[in-house]
């Protein structure tokens, strides 16, 4: 959340005193001595709020309020006056002021109003950002969250394969969102207006497979856990792919499909046909820096579903989340967010209660895995990226039971 506050007051002493109060509260004041100076900061993109005196020579606070509302009616403006003028307060609120305070104002009262205004502004700007993503027609940006290098790489890969007409094989650990990535690929493709059909592969005999392909005609068919497709259906599917069909196949799996081929669970020809265009989803352990981003999103989503206000996420709680392994990946993080919204954050509380050594060990393990994921499982490159001697890096891998080859794509 931004902490910027545009402070407008023609009295330099008052202006500086207000700025000092805000700085002591870890806010970021931007000062202006008049409307003329302030107006250059007042834009629809301004990510802060405005705190302005009412009585100023020339253009007063009411003029500033009117200007700000013309620029962006959702930009919070708090007005200050040295006179206890009730009609003036009523007019300020009627004209759209977020708040009205009398000078001198107690720092606690001032900061409470500013905190509410900043939260309101942050929510408005976030909603606009999400709406812009929806309108931009980029499903990867609005549906696949994260700010890490791996998240950016995944979105880029999804956009790239979406434009092709080949089959796609989507793999990842349980809970990483394989079916969601399949849907994003479909929505990002030229088939986005046609049907997107999802089926569990284990339930599809040859007849059921034919019906699913027919239902998805012109669009995309996603087969979840493709290695569990019955043997007869695998042959049928291979024949369909070789002869060509109007339906695009997107296959997903949490299993090691090479091992499935060796075990005879998956037809080798089908596997090599699907493997031409692979998309691998990184696990949370490979990108721990995305945990705060994802958790905040899931908390907001869960609160909306439950009809509740999203609770504050304190630094201790977030530290507890970061210290966990999350073997269930995004799915388990989503469940934790729902429990947090409902007042039952037991998992992260347990992690936060761990000793410092245990928490540091978990964080170290996450960073090692993240480095391996970024370097495609190449230990030497990962060690160099972390600025660790190779022997130290390998010792740490052994201590945490991490195999570099597990993170090669």
PyMOL commands that set and color helices and strands:
alter all, ss='L'
color gray80, all
select helices_A, chain A and resi 12-24+35-41+61-71+86-94+107-136+139-143+149-162+178-187+201-203+206-215+226-228+231-243+257-263+268-277+284-286+288-306+315-322+329-341+346-352+356-374+379-385+390-400+404-407
alter helices_A, ss='H'
color red, helices_A
select strands_A, chain A and resi 4-8+28-32+49-53+77-81+99-102+168-172+196-200+220-224+248-253+278-281
alter strands_A, ss='S'
color yellow, strands_A
deselect
rebuild
show_as cartoon
